[in-house]
């Protein structure tokens, strides 16, 4: 058994199976577990997926939202235990893999056309 097969078998234990199929351009709501003191609560983070990185257990999505006039981007490890859940709110119709150009746009120019041929 080669080293890569051993690594994949160990990582397979930590992969989540209940994740929806996420695409770049989708508007998602990520529920993040936050520990404050001894208490744990779930905080939603809603925004547009501008980038995805695949790679088994280290798969990530970059979610961008505008909060009080400032663009905020956050990278989420999809298979992390801190992610309580991901809900897709709307599908986006985009023609590229990374939407970094949205960083330079303001207001209505950041809108992404909705896509109806994929199920939520």
MITIVEX-7096 format. One record per residue (C-alpha): x, y, z. Coordinates in steps of 0.25 Angstrom, whole numbers, padded with zeros to 4 digits, always signed. Example, Ala and Ser with C-alpha at 12.3 -4.5 7.8 and 13.67 -1.06 7.14 Angstrom:
<atoms>
+0049-0018+0031+0055-0004+0029
</atoms>
This chain:
<atoms>
+0000+0000+0000+0006+0013-0004+0007+0026+0005-0004+0033-0003-0014+0022-0001-0011+0022+0014-0013+0037+0015-0026+0036+0008-0031+0025+0017-0028+0033+0029-0035+0045+0024-0047+0038+0020-0052+0037+0034-0052+0052+0035-0060+0055+0022-0074+0060+0024-0085+0054+0015-0096+0063+0017-0090+0075+0010-0098+0081-0002-0092+0082-0016-0086+0097-0015-0082+0104-0028-0075+0117-0030-0085+0129-0031-0095+0123-0021-0100+0131-0009-0099+0122+0003-0101+0123+0018-0090+0116+0026-0094+0113+0041-0081+0114+0049-0079+0109+0063-0073+0119+0072-0069+0117+0086-0069+0129+0096-0065+0125+0110-0071+0112+0113-0083+0114+0104-0085+0110+0089-0094+0117+0079-0096+0116+0064-0094+0129+0056-0098+0130+0042-0089+0136+0031-0096+0139+0018-0089+0143+0005-0085+0139-0009-0075+0128-0012-0064+0134-0020-0054+0123-0019-0053+0108-0017-0041+0099-0014-0043+0084-0015-0034+0074-0008-0041+0064+0000-0041+0068+0015-0035+0081+0012-0046+0086+0003-0049+0101+0005-0058+0111+0000-0056+0126+0001-0069+0134+0004-0070+0149+0002-0080+0159+0007-0081+0174+0009-0083+0178+0024-0085+0193+0027-0079+0197+0013-0066+0188+0015-0064+0176+0007-0061+0164+0017-0056+0150+0012-0055+0138+0020-0049+0124+0016-0056+0112+0022-0051+0098+0023-0063+0090+0018-0060+0077+0026-0056+0085+0039-0064+0081+0052-0067+0096+0054-0076+0097+0042-0090+0093+0047-0096+0094+0033-0097+0100+0020-0109+0105+0013-0110+0109-0002-0119+0121-0003-0118+0124-0018-0110+0119-0030-0101+0128-0038-0099+0128-0053-0084+0131-0055-0074+0127-0066-0061+0126-0058-0055+0118-0046-0051+0130-0038-0059+0143-0036-0047+0151-0030-0052+0163-0040-0063+0165-0030-0053+0171-0020-0052+0183-0029-0067+0185-0031-0076+0193-0023-0091+0193-0021-0100+0188-0032-0088+0184-0040-0086+0172-0031-0099+0166-0034-0098+0152-0040-0110+0147-0049-0118+0136-0043-0117+0122-0049-0130+0113-0049-0125+0100-0056-0119+0095-0043-0127+0090-0031-0124+0097-0018
</atoms>
